């Protein structure tokens, strides 16, 4: 689980090859990615640099890095 503040996303966690994202309002979705290590490293960079986690996740979805499980 990652520590961050976002108006769009409540939490992100990994479980094997799955990325579990809980959006504001309680909607939880499970995604797969080919490279969990890269995704988590990129997400950690966004959090460290105080970037927008919501924009990052949205971008990863649009680029098909995250795909619905």
Backbone atoms as SQL, in Angstrom:
CREATE TABLE atoms (id INTEGER PRIMARY KEY, chain TEXT, resi INTEGER, resn TEXT, atom TEXT, x REAL, y REAL, z REAL);
INSERT INTO atoms VALUES
  (1, 'A', 1, 'UNK', 'N', 0.852, -1.175, 0.000),
  (2, 'A', 1, 'UNK', 'CA', 0.000, 0.000, 0.000),
  (3, 'A', 1, 'UNK', 'C', 0.898, 1.238, 0.000),
  (4, 'A', 2, 'UNK', 'N', 0.441, 2.239, -0.701),
  (5, 'A', 2, 'UNK', 'CA', 1.208, 3.480, -0.830),
  (6, 'A', 2, 'UNK', 'C', 0.564, 4.581, 0.001),
  (7, 'A', 3, 'UNK', 'N', 1.372, 5.492, 0.552),
  (8, 'A', 3, 'UNK', 'CA', 0.883, 6.648, 1.299),
  (9, 'A', 3, 'UNK', 'C', 0.869, 7.867, 0.398),
  (10, 'A', 4, 'UNK', 'N', -0.298, 8.423, 0.166),
  (11, 'A', 4, 'UNK', 'CA', -0.433, 9.619, -0.660),
  (12, 'A', 4, 'UNK', 'C', -1.762, 10.285, -0.365),
  (13, 'A', 5, 'UNK', 'N', -1.898, 11.512, -0.831),
  (14, 'A', 5, 'UNK', 'CA', -3.153, 12.252, -0.720),
  (15, 'A', 5, 'UNK', 'C', -3.655, 12.532, -2.129),
  (16, 'A', 6, 'UNK', 'N', -4.905, 12.165, -2.383),
  (17, 'A', 6, 'UNK', 'CA', -5.501, 12.380, -3.698),
  (18, 'A', 6, 'UNK', 'C', -6.998, 12.602, -3.536),
  (19, 'A', 7, 'UNK', 'N', -7.537, 13.507, -4.327),
  (20, 'A', 7, 'UNK', 'CA', -8.981, 13.728, -4.280),
  (21, 'A', 7, 'UNK', 'C', -9.733, 12.684, -5.099),
  (22, 'A', 8, 'UNK', 'N', -9.033, 11.985, -5.989),
  (23, 'A', 8, 'UNK', 'CA', -9.683, 11.015, -6.870),
  (24, 'A', 8, 'UNK', 'C', -9.488, 9.570, -6.429),
  (25, 'A', 9, 'UNK', 'N', -8.388, 9.285, -5.729),
  (26, 'A', 9, 'UNK', 'CA', -8.033, 7.909, -5.397),
  (27, 'A', 9, 'UNK', 'C', -7.783, 7.784, -3.898),
  (28, 'A', 10, 'UNK', 'N', -8.443, 6.783, -3.294),
  (29, 'A', 10, 'UNK', 'CA', -8.268, 6.548, -1.857),
  (30, 'A', 10, 'UNK', 'C', -7.052, 5.685, -1.562),
  (31, 'A', 11, 'UNK', 'N', -6.851, 4.621, -2.364),
  (32, 'A', 11, 'UNK', 'CA', -5.711, 3.748, -2.088),
  (33, 'A', 11, 'UNK', 'C', -5.303, 2.958, -3.327),
  (34, 'A', 12, 'UNK', 'N', -4.039, 2.544, -3.309),
  (35, 'A', 12, 'UNK', 'CA', -3.484, 1.678, -4.358),
  (36, 'A', 12, 'UNK', 'C', -2.653, 0.623, -3.656),
  (37, 'A', 13, 'UNK', 'N', -2.876, -0.634, -4.028),
  (38, 'A', 13, 'UNK', 'CA', -2.079, -1.719, -3.468),
  (39, 'A', 13, 'UNK', 'C', -1.770, -2.722, -4.575),
  (40, 'A', 14, 'UNK', 'N', -0.742, -3.520, -4.343),
  (41, 'A', 14, 'UNK', 'CA', -0.374, -4.546, -5.315),
  (42, 'A', 14, 'UNK', 'C', -0.553, -5.912, -4.674),
  (43, 'A', 15, 'UNK', 'N', -0.893, -6.866, -5.525),
  (44, 'A', 15, 'UNK', 'CA', -1.051, -8.252, -5.081),
  (45, 'A', 15, 'UNK', 'C', -0.638, -9.127, -6.253),
  (46, 'A', 16, 'UNK', 'N', 0.594, -9.591, -6.233),
  (47, 'A', 16, 'UNK', 'CA', 1.114, -10.349, -7.367),
  (48, 'A', 16, 'UNK', 'C', 1.217, -9.448, -8.580),
  (49, 'A', 17, 'UNK', 'N', 0.587, -9.846, -9.686),
  (50, 'A', 17, 'UNK', 'CA', 0.569, -9.039, -10.910),
  (51, 'A', 17, 'UNK', 'C', -0.593, -8.065, -10.947),
  (52, 'A', 18, 'UNK', 'N', -1.396, -8.023, -9.896),
  (53, 'A', 18, 'UNK', 'CA', -2.571, -7.153, -9.868),
  (54, 'A', 18, 'UNK', 'C', -2.293, -5.853, -9.132),
  (55, 'A', 19, 'UNK', 'N', -2.887, -4.792, -9.644),
  (56, 'A', 19, 'UNK', 'CA', -2.869, -3.480, -9.004),
  (57, 'A', 19, 'UNK', 'C', -4.313, -3.204, -8.596),
  (58, 'A', 20, 'UNK', 'N', -4.547, -3.034, -7.309),
  (59, 'A', 20, 'UNK', 'CA', -5.892, -2.762, -6.801),
  (60, 'A', 20, 'UNK', 'C', -6.008, -1.284, -6.482),
  (61, 'A', 21, 'UNK', 'N', -6.981, -0.636, -7.095),
  (62, 'A', 21, 'UNK', 'CA', -7.161, 0.802, -6.916),
  (63, 'A', 21, 'UNK', 'C', -8.559, 1.061, -6.369),
  (64, 'A', 22, 'UNK', 'N', -8.618, 1.774, -5.249),
  (65, 'A', 22, 'UNK', 'CA', -9.892, 2.204, -4.688),
  (66, 'A', 22, 'UNK', 'C', -10.031, 3.695, -4.964),
  (67, 'A', 23, 'UNK', 'N', -11.047, 4.017, -5.741),
  (68, 'A', 23, 'UNK', 'CA', -11.305, 5.405, -6.103),
  (69, 'A', 23, 'UNK', 'C', -12.147, 6.071, -5.021),
  (70, 'A', 24, 'UNK', 'N', -12.127, 7.396, -4.990),
  (71, 'A', 24, 'UNK', 'CA', -12.959, 8.148, -4.054),
  (72, 'A', 24, 'UNK', 'C', -14.405, 7.694, -4.238),
  (73, 'A', 25, 'UNK', 'N', -15.089, 7.514, -3.152),
  (74, 'A', 25, 'UNK', 'CA', -16.456, 7.025, -3.215),
  (75, 'A', 25, 'UNK', 'C', -16.538, 5.518, -3.017),
  (76, 'A', 26, 'UNK', 'N', -15.365, 4.861, -2.897),
  (77, 'A', 26, 'UNK', 'CA', -15.356, 3.452, -2.557),
  (78, 'A', 26, 'UNK', 'C', -15.344, 2.463, -3.705),
  (79, 'A', 27, 'UNK', 'N', -15.343, 2.932, -4.945),
  (80, 'A', 27, 'UNK', 'CA', -15.296, 1.990, -6.075),
  (81, 'A', 27, 'UNK', 'C', -13.905, 1.380, -6.150),
  (82, 'A', 28, 'UNK', 'N', -13.841, 0.053, -6.109),
  (83, 'A', 28, 'UNK', 'CA', -12.555, -0.626, -6.157),
  (84, 'A', 28, 'UNK', 'C', -12.461, -1.447, -7.434),
  (85, 'A', 29, 'UNK', 'N', -11.310, -1.321, -8.112),
  (86, 'A', 29, 'UNK', 'CA', -11.078, -2.044, -9.353),
  (87, 'A', 29, 'UNK', 'C', -9.721, -2.724, -9.292),
  (88, 'A', 30, 'UNK', 'N', -9.622, -3.841, -9.984),
  (89, 'A', 30, 'UNK', 'CA', -8.373, -4.576, -10.062),
  (90, 'A', 30, 'UNK', 'C', -7.859, -4.487, -11.492),
  (91, 'A', 31, 'UNK', 'N', -6.582, -4.177, -11.632),
  (92, 'A', 31, 'UNK', 'CA', -5.944, -4.030, -12.934),
  (93, 'A', 31, 'UNK', 'C', -4.741, -4.952, -13.002),
  (94, 'A', 32, 'UNK', 'N', -4.338, -5.283, -14.218),
  (95, 'A', 32, 'UNK', 'CA', -3.098, -6.023, -14.429),
  (96, 'A', 32, 'UNK', 'C', -2.136, -5.122, -15.194),
  (97, 'A', 33, 'UNK', 'N', -0.866, -5.433, -15.046),
  (98, 'A', 33, 'UNK', 'CA', 0.163, -4.727, -15.781),
  (99, 'A', 33, 'UNK', 'C', 1.285, -5.714, -16.083),
  (100, 'A', 34, 'UNK', 'N', 1.972, -5.502, -17.178),
  (101, 'A', 34, 'UNK', 'CA', 3.057, -6.413, -17.557),
  (102, 'A', 34, 'UNK', 'C', 4.263, -6.274, -16.648),
  (103, 'A', 35, 'UNK', 'N', 4.459, -5.086, -16.068),
  (104, 'A', 35, 'UNK', 'CA', 5.647, -4.839, -15.257),
  (105, 'A', 35, 'UNK', 'C', 5.253, -4.122, -13.961),
  (106, 'A', 36, 'UNK', 'N', 4.888, -4.902, -12.951),
  (107, 'A', 36, 'UNK', 'CA', 4.457, -4.339, -11.677),
  (108, 'A', 36, 'UNK', 'C', 5.578, -3.525, -11.041),
  (109, 'A', 37, 'UNK', 'N', 6.808, -4.004, -11.153),
  (110, 'A', 37, 'UNK', 'CA', 7.947, -3.313, -10.554),
  (111, 'A', 37, 'UNK', 'C', 8.106, -1.913, -11.136),
  (112, 'A', 38, 'UNK', 'N', 8.000, -1.780, -12.451),
  (113, 'A', 38, 'UNK', 'CA', 8.113, -0.463, -13.095),
  (114, 'A', 38, 'UNK', 'C', 6.952, 0.436, -12.687),
  (115, 'A', 39, 'UNK', 'N', 5.733, -0.125, -12.672),
  (116, 'A', 39, 'UNK', 'CA', 4.565, 0.668, -12.281),
  (117, 'A', 39, 'UNK', 'C', 4.740, 1.207, -10.867),
  (118, 'A', 40, 'UNK', 'N', 5.150, 0.346, -9.920),
  (119, 'A', 40, 'UNK', 'CA', 5.294, 0.791, -8.539),
  (120, 'A', 40, 'UNK', 'C', 6.433, 1.804, -8.393),
  (121, 'A', 41, 'UNK', 'N', 7.508, 1.624, -9.152),
  (122, 'A', 41, 'UNK', 'CA', 8.614, 2.595, -9.110),
  (123, 'A', 41, 'UNK', 'C', 8.155, 3.944, -9.655),
  (124, 'A', 42, 'UNK', 'N', 7.421, 3.926, -10.772),
  (125, 'A', 42, 'UNK', 'CA', 6.920, 5.178, -11.355),
  (126, 'A', 42, 'UNK', 'C', 5.928, 5.859, -10.411),
  (127, 'A', 43, 'UNK', 'N', 5.058, 5.067, -9.790),
  (128, 'A', 43, 'UNK', 'CA', 4.101, 5.623, -8.835),
  (129, 'A', 43, 'UNK', 'C', 4.833, 6.221, -7.636),
  (130, 'A', 44, 'UNK', 'N', 5.837, 5.540, -7.141),
  (131, 'A', 44, 'UNK', 'CA', 6.625, 6.061, -6.022),
  (132, 'A', 44, 'UNK', 'C', 7.282, 7.393, -6.379),
  (133, 'A', 45, 'UNK', 'N', 7.766, 7.510, -7.619),
  (134, 'A', 45, 'UNK', 'CA', 8.355, 8.777, -8.079),
  (135, 'A', 45, 'UNK', 'C', 7.322, 9.893, -8.069),
  (136, 'A', 46, 'UNK', 'N', 6.118, 9.592, -8.547),
  (137, 'A', 46, 'UNK', 'CA', 5.044, 10.599, -8.566),
  (138, 'A', 46, 'UNK', 'C', 4.741, 11.051, -7.138),
  (139, 'A', 47, 'UNK', 'N', 4.621, 10.090, -6.224),
  (140, 'A', 47, 'UNK', 'CA', 4.315, 10.419, -4.831),
  (141, 'A', 47, 'UNK', 'C', 5.449, 11.225, -4.205),
  (142, 'A', 48, 'UNK', 'N', 6.683, 10.798, -4.418),
  (143, 'A', 48, 'UNK', 'CA', 7.852, 11.496, -3.865),
  (144, 'A', 48, 'UNK', 'C', 7.927, 12.929, -4.357),
  (145, 'A', 49, 'UNK', 'N', 7.614, 13.134, -5.642),
  (146, 'A', 49, 'UNK', 'CA', 7.679, 14.469, -6.232),
  (147, 'A', 49, 'UNK', 'C', 6.383, 15.260, -6.056),
  (148, 'A', 50, 'UNK', 'N', 5.475, 14.711, -5.235),
  (149, 'A', 50, 'UNK', 'CA', 4.195, 15.343, -4.930),
  (150, 'A', 50, 'UNK', 'C', 3.399, 15.650, -6.187),
  (151, 'A', 51, 'UNK', 'N', 3.478, 14.733, -7.162),
  (152, 'A', 51, 'UNK', 'CA', 2.686, 14.854, -8.384),
  (153, 'A', 51, 'UNK', 'C', 1.272, 14.349, -8.158),
  (154, 'A', 52, 'UNK', 'N', 0.466, 14.430, -9.185),
  (155, 'A', 52, 'UNK', 'CA', -0.924, 14.003, -9.108),
  (156, 'A', 52, 'UNK', 'C', -1.030, 12.499, -9.354),
  (157, 'A', 53, 'UNK', 'N', -1.429, 11.772, -8.314),
  (158, 'A', 53, 'UNK', 'CA', -1.604, 10.327, -8.426),
  (159, 'A', 53, 'UNK', 'C', -2.758, 10.021, -9.377),
  (160, 'A', 54, 'UNK', 'N', -3.825, 10.810, -9.311),
  (161, 'A', 54, 'UNK', 'CA', -4.968, 10.613, -10.205),
  (162, 'A', 54, 'UNK', 'C', -4.579, 10.758, -11.668),
  (163, 'A', 55, 'UNK', 'N', -3.801, 11.786, -11.992),
  (164, 'A', 55, 'UNK', 'CA', -3.340, 11.982, -13.372),
  (165, 'A', 55, 'UNK', 'C', -2.448, 10.834, -13.812),
  (166, 'A', 56, 'UNK', 'N', -1.574, 10.376, -12.919),
  (167, 'A', 56, 'UNK', 'CA', -0.683, 9.267, -13.239),
  (168, 'A', 56, 'UNK', 'C', -1.490, 8.009, -13.558),
  (169, 'A', 57, 'UNK', 'N', -2.439, 7.662, -12.706),
  (170, 'A', 57, 'UNK', 'CA', -3.251, 6.457, -12.926),
  (171, 'A', 57, 'UNK', 'C', -4.042, 6.597, -14.218),
  (172, 'A', 58, 'UNK', 'N', -4.643, 7.750, -14.440),
  (173, 'A', 58, 'UNK', 'CA', -5.398, 7.974, -15.667),
  (174, 'A', 58, 'UNK', 'C', -4.517, 7.810, -16.903),
  (175, 'A', 59, 'UNK', 'N', -3.312, 8.355, -16.842),
  (176, 'A', 59, 'UNK', 'CA', -2.366, 8.240, -17.945),
  (177, 'A', 59, 'UNK', 'C', -1.992, 6.774, -18.192),
  (178, 'A', 60, 'UNK', 'N', -1.772, 6.019, -17.126),
  (179, 'A', 60, 'UNK', 'CA', -1.414, 4.604, -17.261),
  (180, 'A', 60, 'UNK', 'C', -2.563, 3.798, -17.884),
  (181, 'A', 61, 'UNK', 'N', -3.796, 4.187, -17.580),
  (182, 'A', 61, 'UNK', 'CA', -4.966, 3.523, -18.186),
  (183, 'A', 61, 'UNK', 'C', -5.045, 3.844, -19.676),
  (184, 'A', 62, 'UNK', 'N', -4.869, 5.112, -20.013),
  (185, 'A', 62, 'UNK', 'CA', -4.947, 5.529, -21.420),
  (186, 'A', 62, 'UNK', 'C', -3.851, 4.896, -22.263),
  (187, 'A', 63, 'UNK', 'N', -2.689, 4.662, -21.661),
  (188, 'A', 63, 'UNK', 'CA', -1.567, 4.054, -22.379),
  (189, 'A', 63, 'UNK', 'C', -1.627, 2.516, -22.361),
  (190, 'A', 64, 'UNK', 'N', -2.701, 1.986, -21.776),
  (191, 'A', 64, 'UNK', 'CA', -2.896, 0.541, -21.637),
  (192, 'A', 64, 'UNK', 'C', -1.819, -0.144, -20.802),
  (193, 'A', 65, 'UNK', 'N', -1.147, 0.612, -19.950),
  (194, 'A', 65, 'UNK', 'CA', -0.215, 0.014, -19.001),
  (195, 'A', 65, 'UNK', 'C', -1.019, -0.733, -17.935),
  (196, 'A', 66, 'UNK', 'N', -2.148, -0.115, -17.521),
  (197, 'A', 66, 'UNK', 'CA', -3.082, -0.770, -16.624),
  (198, 'A', 66, 'UNK', 'C', -4.268, -1.255, -17.453),
  (199, 'A', 67, 'UNK', 'N', -4.581, -2.530, -17.296),
  (200, 'A', 67, 'UNK', 'CA', -5.710, -3.114, -18.011),
  (201, 'A', 67, 'UNK', 'C', -6.607, -3.816, -16.995),
  (202, 'A', 68, 'UNK', 'N', -7.917, -3.726, -17.198),
  (203, 'A', 68, 'UNK', 'CA', -8.824, -4.348, -16.265),
  (204, 'A', 68, 'UNK', 'C', -8.567, -5.840, -16.182),
  (205, 'A', 69, 'UNK', 'N', -8.592, -6.330, -14.951),
  (206, 'A', 69, 'UNK', 'CA', -8.282, -7.749, -14.703),
  (207, 'A', 69, 'UNK', 'C', -9.467, -8.637, -15.068);
